[in-house]
Amino acid sequence: MKQLGYPQAIFHDGKYYFTFQGMGGESVELYCTDDLTKLEKAEHRTLWSAQQDSMTHFWSPEIYNIGGKWYMYFEADDGNTDNHNLYVLECKDADPMKGTFVMKGVIETHAEWNYGIHPNLLQMPSGELYLLWSSWPKRRNETETQCIYIARMENPWTISSERVLISKPDYEWERQWINPNGNRSAYPIYVNENPEAFISPDGQRVVVLYSASGIWTVYTAMGMLTAPVGADLLNPSSWTKRDEPMMAPDTITYSTISNVYLVPSSDGKATYMIYEKKWLEKGNIVRDTYMRPISWTDDGLPVFN
């Protein structure tokens, strides 16, 4: 699949539901298929768009089935990306490809400044819901620092705890903002974003994969956080951060990987990694979506190479 950003997928009742942000970030797209290798021929619908809403920049949608209802999370703003908020749609119908999605509204993440991007939902074996996302500790002045936060949810559209910072860009590989050709943002921007949380196959760990360094660069890398399943996920000390990237950019071809999501095979015997790959082509960054199998260590950690 080409030029449709921020892929995410879930497997539910024998089908894969696959989301993208539409071209230019002006819509939220949903696909349904029983074979991910034939996604381009899958059933498709546009769930939300700028044509039906006064907002724009519909980025990083993710869909989930919670308690028999469907919820689509995404980010959007009024044209000024400093005003980015997290939003959620709800569908009470069994089939999200035919059902009606209605806007539940903005997810309130912070009283002082509600900026947020890249929402990701974590459902624990106990049923507890957590929201992960990327935001800033405070409103930007000059240097911008994007961090990863977590909060407990009262229901799929309401946060019931204070946000807790669990990762910030500390390492050099998380703080790249200048491209090899000198292209850069107007000021330093250090990035942790795109959190994707899941429970390890042995049920012992919460694993969070995330993107580090600027997405506009060819240096985007994939980091990892882990916490025991029984730990207090709202306690920063429960989380262990890997000091090296799980996957680093290839600086020979200037290609990199971001926005990684894991789904099971239809028979449950394998796990697939769905990811966005970027590379430089005639000076422009090209983004495509790929899929490949991964393995697991005896400790329940993913192995990507």
Stockholm file with secondary structure:
# STOCKHOLM 1.0

chainA/1-305         MKQLGYPQAIFHDGKYYFTFQGMGGESVELYCTDDLTKLEKAEHRTLWSAQQDSMTHFWSPEIYNIGGKWYMYFEADDGNTDNHNLYVLECKDADPMKGTFVMKGVIETHAEWNYGIHPNLLQMPSGELYLLWSSWPKRRNETETQCIYIARMENPWTISSERVLISKPDYEWERQWINPNGNRSAYPIYVNENPEAFISPDGQRVVVLYSASGIWTVYTAMGMLTAPVGADLLNPSSWTKRDEPMMAPDTITYSTISNVYLVPSSDGKATYMIYEKKWLEKGNIVRDTYMRPISWTDDGLPVFN
#=GR chainA/1-305 SS CBSCEEEEEEEETTEEEEEEECGGGCEEEEEEESCGGGGGGSEEEEEEEGGGSSCEEEEEEEEEEETTEEEEEEEEESSCGGGCEEEEEEECSSCTTTSCCEEEEECCCCSSCCCCEEEEEEECTTSCEEEEEEECSSCCSSSEEEEEEEEEEEETTEECSCCEEEECCCSGGGCCCBCTTSCBCSSCEEEEEEEEEEECTTSCEEEEEEEESCTTSSCCEEEEEEEETTSCTTSGGGCEECSSCSBCCBTTTTEEEEEEEEEECTTSSCEEEEEEEEEEETTEEEEEEEEEEEEECTTSCEECC
#=GC SS_cons         CBSCEEEEEEEETTEEEEEEECGGGCEEEEEEESCGGGGGGSEEEEEEEGGGSSCEEEEEEEEEEETTEEEEEEEEESSCGGGCEEEEEEECSSCTTTSCCEEEEECCCCSSCCCCEEEEEEECTTSCEEEEEEECSSCCSSSEEEEEEEEEEEETTEECSCCEEEECCCSGGGCCCBCTTSCBCSSCEEEEEEEEEEECTTSCEEEEEEEESCTTSSCCEEEEEEEETTSCTTSGGGCEECSSCSBCCBTTTTEEEEEEEEEECTTSSCEEEEEEEEEEETTEEEEEEEEEEEEECTTSCEECC
//
